[in-house]
Amino acid sequence: MGDPAGYTKYFPVSWEELHRNGRALAWRLSEIGPIEGIVAVTRGGLVPAAIVARELDIRNIDTVCIAAYRDDKTVGEVDIIKGLDIPNNGKGWLIVDDLVDSGITAKYVREMIPEAHFATIYAKPKGRQRVDTFITEVSQDTWILFPWDQAPSFAEPIIKKTEG
């Protein structure tokens, strides 16, 4: 049986790659003007937000805590665990997440602070229009395996040669 969420490809991301892409995101964001602070979308946005905060020397960091994915990788009912109290509808603030997939989480965060600049490392076609800045686009049927979701193990070759 296939993946219930329809993912046919898996894209593993190493810590080094995530760090490099986080720095690339910070480089792009350095041109948007003064940033009052960062809102990290938990949990996936915590590490990218830390990288961006370091690179842009931002120490004012808040979190919005949202759960949308189920264990089977499908998007379920959105649960806002911790909201935000950011002034001026987020004007001058930066929202950082690891990925925009369907755009559901981004929609909720945008409604909370509509004036903030939204940035992710990865973007998929369905959610891409919900963010202002991203580094890498991946296909909608790709599940990104972030470093915190991986453990070293044997990987089967894509194509196995048969003896004969």
TORPA-4810 file (N, C-alpha, C, O; in nm, 3 decimals):
<nodes>
NODE_1_0.084_-0.118_0.000_0.000_0.000_0.000_0.089_0.124_0.000_0.192_0.126_0.067_M
NODE_2_0.050_0.228_-0.074_0.128_0.350_-0.084_0.116_0.438_0.039_0.043_0.406_0.133_G
NODE_3_0.186_0.546_0.036_0.182_0.643_0.144_0.043_0.706_0.148_-0.005_0.751_0.045_D
NODE_4_-0.024_0.711_0.265_-0.160_0.765_0.273_-0.170_0.911_0.233_-0.276_0.957_0.189_P
NODE_5_-0.061_0.985_0.246_-0.063_1.127_0.211_-0.023_1.150_0.065_-0.024_1.264_0.019_A
NODE_6_0.011_1.044_-0.008_0.044_1.057_-0.149_0.188_1.094_-0.179_0.217_1.134_-0.292_G
NODE_7_0.279_1.081_-0.083_0.419_1.113_-0.108_0.485_0.996_-0.180_0.479_0.883_-0.133_Y
NODE_8_0.548_1.024_-0.293_0.615_0.919_-0.369_0.767_0.935_-0.366_0.840_0.843_-0.404_T
NODE_9_0.814_1.050_-0.321_0.957_1.075_-0.314_0.994_1.118_-0.173_0.916_1.182_-0.102_K
NODE_10_1.116_1.081_-0.133_1.169_1.123_-0.004_1.298_1.197_-0.029_1.385_1.152_-0.103_Y
NODE_11_1.311_1.313_0.035_1.426_1.400_0.016_1.495_1.420_0.150_1.455_1.506_0.228_F
NODE_12_1.601_1.340_0.177_1.670_1.357_0.305_1.758_1.481_0.305_1.828_1.508_0.207_P
NODE_13_1.753_1.555_0.414_1.832_1.677_0.430_1.928_1.657_0.547_1.886_1.619_0.656_V
NODE_14_2.056_1.683_0.524_2.156_1.669_0.630_2.160_1.798_0.714_2.107_1.902_0.674_S
NODE_15_2.224_1.788_0.829_2.243_1.907_0.912_2.323_2.012_0.836_2.291_2.131_0.843_W
NODE_16_2.427_1.968_0.765_2.510_2.064_0.689_2.429_2.135_0.581_2.442_2.256_0.562_E
NODE_17_2.347_2.059_0.511_2.264_2.119_0.406_2.163_2.216_0.465_2.141_2.325_0.411_E
NODE_18_2.101_2.179_0.576_2.004_2.267_0.641_2.072_2.396_0.686_2.017_2.504_0.670_L
NODE_19_2.192_2.383_0.743_2.265_2.501_0.788_2.301_2.592_0.669_2.284_2.713_0.676_H
NODE_20_2.350_2.532_0.562_2.385_2.610_0.442_2.262_2.683_0.387_2.270_2.801_0.353_R
NODE_21_2.149_2.613_0.378_2.027_2.675_0.327_1.971_2.779_0.424_1.912_2.878_0.381_N
NODE_22_1.988_2.756_0.553_1.947_2.856_0.651_2.027_2.984_0.638_1.972_3.094_0.650_G
NODE_23_2.156_2.970_0.613_2.242_3.088_0.590_2.205_3.158_0.459_2.206_3.280_0.452_R
NODE_24_2.171_3.080_0.356_2.127_3.139_0.229_1.997_3.218_0.250_1.979_3.325_0.193_A
NODE_25_1.908_3.163_0.332_1.783_3.234_0.363_1.814_3.365_0.434_1.757_3.469_0.401_L
NODE_26_1.903_3.361_0.532_1.942_3.483_0.605_2.003_3.587_0.510_1.976_3.706_0.523_A
NODE_27_2.082_3.541_0.416_2.145_3.631_0.318_2.037_3.707_0.241_2.045_3.829_0.223_W
NODE_28_1.935_3.634_0.194_1.825_3.699_0.121_1.747_3.794_0.210_1.707_3.902_0.167_R
NODE_29_1.726_3.754_0.335_1.646_3.835_0.426_1.720_3.958_0.475_1.657_4.052_0.526_L
NODE_30_1.851_3.960_0.462_1.929_4.075_0.508_1.894_4.201_0.431_1.928_4.311_0.475_S
NODE_31_1.828_4.188_0.319_1.794_4.302_0.234_1.653_4.356_0.257_1.615_4.455_0.193_E
NODE_32_1.574_4.295_0.347_1.434_4.338_0.360_1.415_4.457_0.454_1.304_4.507_0.467_I
NODE_33_1.520_4.501_0.518_1.507_4.617_0.606_1.517_4.579_0.751_1.543_4.463_0.784_G
NODE_34_1.498_4.673_0.839_1.512_4.643_0.981_1.408_4.539_1.026_1.291_4.547_0.989_P
NODE_35_1.453_4.443_1.105_1.366_4.337_1.155_1.357_4.352_1.307_1.458_4.348_1.377_I
NODE_36_1.235_4.368_1.356_1.211_4.384_1.501_1.237_4.253_1.575_1.291_4.253_1.686_E
NODE_37_1.197_4.143_1.514_1.212_4.014_1.579_1.168_3.902_1.487_1.120_3.926_1.376_G
NODE_38_1.186_3.780_1.534_1.153_3.660_1.457_1.047_3.581_1.532_1.051_3.568_1.654_I
NODE_39_0.953_3.527_1.455_0.858_3.430_1.508_0.893_3.296_1.443_0.884_3.282_1.321_V
NODE_40_0.933_3.199_1.525_0.962_3.064_1.476_0.834_2.983_1.484_0.767_2.983_1.587_A
NODE_41_0.800_2.914_1.375_0.684_2.826_1.374_0.731_2.689_1.422_0.812_2.624_1.357_V
NODE_42_0.679_2.646_1.538_0.724_2.519_1.594_0.646_2.403_1.535_0.529_2.411_1.499_T
NODE_43_0.722_2.295_1.526_0.857_2.273_1.573_0.958_2.293_1.461_1.073_2.329_1.488_R
NODE_44_0.918_2.270_1.339_1.013_2.270_1.228_1.088_2.400_1.206_1.201_2.397_1.156_G
NODE_45_1.030_2.512_1.243_1.095_2.640_1.220_1.197_2.680_1.325_1.263_2.783_1.311_G
NODE_46_1.209_2.601_1.432_1.301_2.639_1.540_1.447_2.645_1.497_1.516_2.744_1.524_L
NODE_47_1.494_2.542_1.429_1.634_2.539_1.388_1.661_2.644_1.279_1.757_2.720_1.292_V
NODE_48_1.580_2.651_1.173_1.604_2.758_1.075_1.597_2.898_1.137_1.675_2.986_1.099_P
NODE_49_1.505_2.920_1.231_1.495_3.051_1.295_1.621_3.083_1.375_1.666_3.197_1.377_A
NODE_50_1.677_2.981_1.441_1.801_3.003_1.517_1.915_3.041_1.424_1.996_3.128_1.457_A
NODE_51_1.923_2.977_1.309_2.029_3.008_1.212_2.012_3.151_1.161_2.107_3.228_1.158_I
NODE_52_1.890_3.185_1.120_1.862_3.320_1.068_1.889_3.424_1.177_1.948_3.529_1.149_V
NODE_53_1.845_3.398_1.301_1.866_3.493_1.410_2.015_3.518_1.433_2.056_3.631_1.455_A
NODE_54_2.094_3.412_1.428_2.238_3.429_1.447_2.298_3.512_1.336_2.374_3.606_1.361_R
NODE_55_2.265_3.477_1.212_2.325_3.545_1.097_2.284_3.691_1.086_2.362_3.774_1.039_E
NODE_56_2.163_3.724_1.131_2.114_3.862_1.121_2.125_3.936_1.255_2.078_4.050_1.267_L
NODE_57_2.186_3.872_1.355_2.205_3.929_1.487_2.073_3.979_1.547_2.063_4.092_1.593_D
NODE_58_1.974_3.891_1.546_1.843_3.920_1.604_1.828_3.838_1.731_1.849_3.717_1.730_I
NODE_59_1.792_3.904_1.839_1.777_3.835_1.967_1.634_3.832_2.017_1.603_3.762_2.113_R
NODE_60_1.546_3.907_1.953_1.405_3.910_1.992_1.332_3.799_1.915_1.299_3.815_1.798_N
NODE_61_1.309_3.686_1.983_1.252_3.568_1.917_1.131_3.519_1.995_1.135_3.507_2.118_I
NODE_62_1.024_3.491_1.923_0.902_3.436_1.982_0.868_3.309_1.905_0.929_3.279_1.802_D
NODE_63_0.771_3.236_1.954_0.724_3.117_1.882_0.574_3.118_1.870_0.502_3.173_1.954_T
NODE_64_0.527_3.058_1.762_0.386_3.023_1.749_0.386_2.871_1.738_0.458_2.814_1.656_V
NODE_65_0.305_2.806_1.820_0.307_2.660_1.829_0.180_2.604_1.767_0.071_2.620_1.821_C
NODE_66_0.198_2.538_1.653_0.085_2.485_1.575_0.113_2.340_1.540_0.225_2.304_1.504_I
NODE_67_0.011_2.257_1.549_0.020_2.118_1.505_-0.083_2.098_1.394_-0.201_2.125_1.412_A
NODE_68_-0.035_2.048_1.279_-0.127_2.023_1.168_-0.112_1.883_1.110_-0.210_1.826_1.062_A
NODE_69_0.009_1.827_1.114_0.031_1.694_1.056_-0.009_1.584_1.153_0.009_1.596_1.274_Y
NODE_70_-0.063_1.477_1.098_-0.089_1.356_1.177_0.030_1.263_1.160_0.120_1.291_1.081_R
NODE_71_0.031_1.153_1.233_0.139_1.056_1.223_0.150_0.995_1.084_0.258_0.951_1.044_D
NODE_72_0.038_0.990_1.009_0.042_0.931_0.875_0.079_1.032_0.768_0.063_1.006_0.649_D
NODE_73_0.131_1.150_0.809_0.179_1.256_0.721_0.069_1.334_0.652_0.097_1.419_0.568_K
NODE_74_-0.057_1.309_0.686_-0.165_1.389_0.629_-0.189_1.509_0.719_-0.154_1.508_0.837_T
NODE_75_-0.249_1.613_0.661_-0.281_1.732_0.738_-0.416_1.708_0.804_-0.515_1.675_0.738_V
NODE_76_-0.419_1.726_0.934_-0.542_1.710_1.009_-0.596_1.845_1.050_-0.565_1.948_0.990_G
NODE_77_-0.677_1.844_1.154_-0.729_1.967_1.208_-0.614_2.047_1.268_-0.529_1.990_1.337_E
NODE_78_-0.610_2.175_1.242_-0.502_2.259_1.292_-0.528_2.290_1.439_-0.636_2.334_1.477_V
NODE_79_-0.426_2.265_1.520_-0.434_2.289_1.664_-0.335_2.400_1.699_-0.214_2.380_1.689_D
NODE_80_-0.387_2.516_1.739_-0.301_2.626_1.780_-0.274_2.608_1.929_-0.361_2.633_2.013_I
NODE_81_-0.154_2.564_1.960_-0.114_2.531_2.096_-0.073_2.658_2.172_-0.104_2.673_2.290_I
NODE_82_-0.004_2.747_2.102_0.037_2.876_2.160_0.028_2.981_2.050_0.092_2.968_1.946_K
NODE_83_-0.051_3.082_2.072_-0.067_3.190_1.975_0.040_3.297_1.992_0.147_3.272_2.049_G
NODE_84_0.010_3.416_1.942_0.106_3.525_1.942_0.046_3.654_1.998_-0.075_3.674_1.993_L
NODE_85_0.132_3.739_2.050_0.094_3.874_2.090_0.202_3.968_2.037_0.284_4.021_2.112_D
NODE_86_0.199_3.989_1.906_0.298_4.071_1.837_0.230_4.202_1.796_0.122_4.199_1.736_I
NODE_87_0.290_4.317_1.826_0.227_4.446_1.793_0.224_4.475_1.643_0.296_4.415_1.564_P
NODE_88_0.138_4.568_1.607_0.129_4.623_1.469_0.106_4.516_1.363_0.161_4.527_1.253_N
NODE_89_0.027_4.413_1.394_-0.002_4.305_1.299_0.125_4.239_1.246_0.124_4.178_1.139_N
NODE_90_0.235_4.251_1.322_0.360_4.186_1.282_0.448_4.270_1.192_0.551_4.222_1.144_G
NODE_91_0.411_4.395_1.169_0.493_4.481_1.082_0.635_4.489_1.139_0.654_4.521_1.256_K
NODE_92_0.734_4.461_1.054_0.874_4.463_1.096_0.921_4.330_1.152_1.037_4.317_1.192_G
NODE_93_0.834_4.231_1.157_0.868_4.099_1.210_0.888_4.000_1.097_0.840_4.019_0.985_W
NODE_94_0.959_3.895_1.129_0.991_3.789_1.034_0.937_3.657_1.089_0.964_3.622_1.204_L
NODE_95_0.862_3.585_1.008_0.816_3.450_1.043_0.909_3.353_0.973_0.936_3.367_0.854_I
NODE_96_0.960_3.253_1.047_1.049_3.154_0.987_0.995_3.014_1.015_0.962_2.979_1.128_V
NODE_97_0.986_2.934_0.908_0.948_2.794_0.918_1.040_2.713_0.828_1.107_2.769_0.741_D
NODE_98_1.044_2.584_0.849_1.128_2.499_0.767_1.071_2.481_0.627_1.145_2.475_0.529_D
NODE_99_0.938_2.473_0.619_0.873_2.431_0.495_0.733_2.488_0.487_0.663_2.498_0.588_L
NODE_100_0.691_2.526_0.367_0.549_2.548_0.341_0.506_2.437_0.246_0.560_2.425_0.136_V
NODE_101_0.409_2.358_0.289_0.364_2.241_0.212_0.229_2.274_0.149_0.225_2.327_0.037_D
NODE_102_0.122_2.244_0.217_-0.011_2.275_0.164_-0.046_2.421_0.185_-0.134_2.474_0.117_S
NODE_103_0.021_2.487_0.278_-0.007_2.627_0.310_-0.105_2.645_0.424_-0.136_2.758_0.460_G
NODE_104_-0.154_2.535_0.482_-0.253_2.545_0.590_-0.194_2.614_0.713_-0.253_2.708_0.764_I
NODE_105_-0.078_2.568_0.760_-0.015_2.631_0.876_0.017_2.777_0.845_-0.009_2.864_0.928_T
NODE_106_0.071_2.803_0.729_0.106_2.941_0.691_-0.017_3.031_0.690_-0.010_3.147_0.731_A
NODE_107_-0.129_2.978_0.646_-0.254_3.056_0.644_-0.290_3.103_0.784_-0.325_3.219_0.804_K
NODE_108_-0.283_3.013_0.881_-0.317_3.048_1.018_-0.220_3.149_1.078_-0.262_3.243_1.145_Y
NODE_109_-0.091_3.131_1.052_0.008_3.225_1.105_-0.009_3.361_1.040_-0.001_3.464_1.107_V
NODE_110_-0.033_3.363_0.910_-0.055_3.491_0.838_-0.174_3.566_0.895_-0.170_3.689_0.907_R
NODE_111_-0.279_3.494_0.932_-0.396_3.560_0.990_-0.364_3.624_1.124_-0.423_3.726_1.160_E
NODE_112_-0.269_3.566_1.199_-0.231_3.621_1.329_-0.148_3.748_1.314_-0.170_3.846_1.386_M
NODE_113_-0.052_3.747_1.220_0.036_3.863_1.199_0.052_3.888_1.048_0.154_3.854_0.988_I
NODE_114_-0.052_3.947_0.988_-0.056_3.961_0.842_0.051_4.052_0.781_0.079_4.041_0.661_P
NODE_115_0.110_4.141_0.860_0.211_4.233_0.806_0.353_4.179_0.813_0.445_4.242_0.761_E
NODE_116_0.373_4.063_0.876_0.507_4.006_0.890_0.555_3.950_0.756_0.475_3.917_0.668_A
NODE_117_0.684_3.941_0.743_0.748_3.880_0.625_0.764_3.731_0.656_0.823_3.695_0.758_H
NODE_118_0.713_3.645_0.569_0.714_3.500_0.592_0.822_3.436_0.507_0.826_3.455_0.385_F
NODE_119_0.912_3.359_0.572_1.024_3.296_0.502_1.036_3.150_0.542_1.020_3.114_0.659_A
NODE_120_1.064_3.065_0.443_1.088_2.923_0.468_1.210_2.880_0.387_1.251_2.946_0.292_T
NODE_121_1.267_2.767_0.428_1.376_2.713_0.349_1.321_2.642_0.227_1.369_2.661_0.115_I
NODE_122_1.219_2.559_0.247_1.160_2.481_0.138_1.017_2.525_0.113_0.947_2.567_0.204_Y
NODE_123_0.976_2.516_-0.013_0.838_2.550_-0.052_0.789_2.449_-0.154_0.863_2.407_-0.243_A
NODE_124_0.663_2.410_-0.140_0.596_2.324_-0.237_0.494_2.408_-0.313_0.449_2.511_-0.263_K
NODE_125_0.457_2.365_-0.433_0.369_2.447_-0.517_0.237_2.491_-0.451_0.196_2.605_-0.470_P
NODE_126_0.172_2.404_-0.375_0.042_2.441_-0.315_0.054_2.552_-0.211_-0.041_2.629_-0.194_K
NODE_127_0.166_2.563_-0.144_0.180_2.663_-0.040_0.269_2.779_-0.073_0.276_2.877_0.001_G
NODE_128_0.339_2.770_-0.185_0.441_2.869_-0.222_0.390_3.013_-0.218_0.464_3.103_-0.177_R
NODE_129_0.265_3.038_-0.260_0.213_3.175_-0.265_0.189_3.233_-0.125_0.166_3.354_-0.112_Q
NODE_130_0.194_3.150_-0.022_0.170_3.198_0.115_0.295_3.254_0.182_0.286_3.316_0.288_R
NODE_131_0.413_3.234_0.120_0.537_3.285_0.179_0.598_3.392_0.088_0.576_3.394_-0.033_V
NODE_132_0.675_3.479_0.150_0.739_3.588_0.076_0.876_3.549_0.022_0.915_3.593_-0.086_D
NODE_133_0.947_3.466_0.096_1.083_3.427_0.059_1.103_3.280_0.090_1.061_3.231_0.195_T
NODE_134_1.167_3.208_-0.002_1.207_3.070_0.023_1.334_3.043_-0.056_1.370_3.121_-0.145_F
NODE_135_1.401_2.932_-0.024_1.527_2.899_-0.091_1.508_2.792_-0.198_1.554_2.810_-0.311_I
NODE_136_1.443_2.683_-0.166_1.434_2.569_-0.257_1.290_2.523_-0.274_1.218_2.505_-0.176_T
NODE_137_1.249_2.504_-0.398_1.117_2.447_-0.425_1.130_2.298_-0.450_1.220_2.253_-0.522_E
NODE_138_1.040_2.221_-0.390_1.034_2.076_-0.412_0.895_2.041_-0.459_0.799_2.115_-0.435_V
NODE_139_0.882_1.927_-0.526_0.751_1.886_-0.578_0.655_1.853_-0.465_0.696_1.819_-0.354_S
NODE_140_0.528_1.864_-0.494_0.425_1.841_-0.393_0.426_1.699_-0.339_0.387_1.675_-0.225_Q
NODE_141_0.470_1.603_-0.420_0.469_1.462_-0.377_0.599_1.420_-0.306_0.626_1.301_-0.293_D
NODE_142_0.678_1.518_-0.262_0.803_1.489_-0.193_0.787_1.512_-0.043_0.738_1.616_0.001_T
NODE_143_0.829_1.413_0.035_0.833_1.427_0.180_0.977_1.459_0.217_1.068_1.381_0.188_W
NODE_144_0.998_1.573_0.282_1.132_1.614_0.321_1.164_1.550_0.456_1.090_1.567_0.553_I
NODE_145_1.274_1.476_0.460_1.321_1.414_0.584_1.424_1.507_0.646_1.540_1.509_0.605_L
NODE_146_1.381_1.584_0.744_1.472_1.677_0.810_1.567_1.601_0.901_1.536_1.490_0.944_F
NODE_147_1.683_1.659_0.933_1.783_1.587_1.011_1.731_1.537_1.145_1.774_1.432_1.193_P
NODE_148_1.641_1.612_1.207_1.588_1.571_1.338_1.491_1.453_1.326_1.451_1.396_1.428_W
NODE_149_1.452_1.416_1.204_1.362_1.302_1.181_1.435_1.179_1.128_1.371_1.082_1.089_D
NODE_150_1.568_1.182_1.125_1.645_1.075_1.065_1.741_1.011_1.164_1.781_1.072_1.264_Q
NODE_151_1.777_0.888_1.133_1.883_0.817_1.204_1.963_0.743_1.098_1.906_0.696_1.000_A
NODE_152_2.095_0.730_1.115_2.175_0.659_1.015_2.131_0.513_1.003_2.113_0.443_1.102_P
NODE_153_2.113_0.471_0.879_2.077_0.331_0.852_2.111_0.298_0.708_2.142_0.386_0.628_S
NODE_154_2.106_0.169_0.676_2.134_0.124_0.541_2.028_0.177_0.445_1.910_0.177_0.477_F
NODE_155_2.072_0.223_0.329_1.980_0.271_0.226_1.985_0.177_0.106_2.092_0.150_0.052_A
NODE_156_1.870_0.129_0.066_1.862_0.045_-0.053_1.897_0.128_-0.176_1.861_0.245_-0.184_E
NODE_157_1.968_0.068_-0.274_1.991_0.139_-0.400_1.858_0.169_-0.469_1.761_0.096_-0.453_P
NODE_158_1.854_0.275_-0.545_1.733_0.310_-0.618_1.696_0.197_-0.713_1.580_0.157_-0.722_I
NODE_159_1.795_0.147_-0.784_1.774_0.034_-0.876_1.869_-0.077_-0.833_1.989_-0.055_-0.819_I
NODE_160_1.814_-0.194_-0.814_1.898_-0.310_-0.778_1.926_-0.389_-0.902_1.836_-0.420_-0.980_K
NODE_161_2.052_-0.423_-0.922_2.088_-0.511_-1.033_2.062_-0.654_-0.990_2.094_-0.693_-0.877_K
NODE_162_2.005_-0.731_-1.079_1.980_-0.872_-1.048_2.092_-0.956_-1.107_2.143_-0.928_-1.216_T
NODE_163_2.127_-1.058_-1.034_2.232_-1.147_-1.086_2.171_-1.238_-1.188_2.057_-1.284_-1.173_E
NODE_164_2.246_-1.265_-1.292_2.187_-1.353_-1.391_2.275_-1.388_-1.503_2.234_-1.462_-1.593_G
</nodes>
